């Protein structure tokens, strides 16, 4: 076999297997990694990509309806403080967590319709409002509160999103989920 076609071993679970509560309509890749001791709840029609990490050591993870958690992203990362809270991370409905983004646990809330961009980081206890956009490599500080409809750029600049495209974005997210459900082999029973 040539070097270009080498076989990649599957990603294994590291740490305890968390209690889970899944809607019957979710799509979760076999190679997603779920660890921790607190519950992980995923609501209807949400998609968890291969190699996405959901870590519930810092508290409960709740993922709302029609969310998409992309590969190499981490939801529930335990920061340097390492404290456990009742609600580690809560994602509202229609949230997108893009590739390599990280959301720390600690009563952290991401509001409905928000996009956490590629490589962005949301610190412990931050509250990001509804329909916000965190552009690639944006950092939201621990404990920071971001108002609804805020766009944050990686250089720290901010503006309000006044386009009024919430319904269009939600329809686009629903269409993307339909496609992803056909593309990603799902195996929720592996995690239960």
Protein Blocks (a to p, Z undefined) as FASTA:
>chain_A
ZZklcccdddddedjdddddddfkbccdfkbccedjbdcdddehiacdehiacdfklocc
dddehiacdehiaehiacfkopacfblbacdehiacdehiacdeehiacdehiacdehia
cdehiacdehiacdehiacdehiacdehiacdfkopacddfkopmmmmmmmmmmmmmmmm
mmmccdfklmZZ
